[in-house]
Amino acid sequence: MVEIGVVSESSVNLLISPVF
């Protein structure tokens, strides 16, 4: 479960980073 949370956070950061 922890791994999934980390992956989701990293993926969200990658999607949001380019926007900002």
Rosetta blueprint (number, residue, H / E / L):
1 M L
2 V H
3 E H
4 I H
5 G H
6 V H
7 V H
8 S H
9 E H
10 S H
11 S H
12 V H
13 N H
14 L H
15 L H
16 I H
17 S H
18 P H
19 V H
20 F L
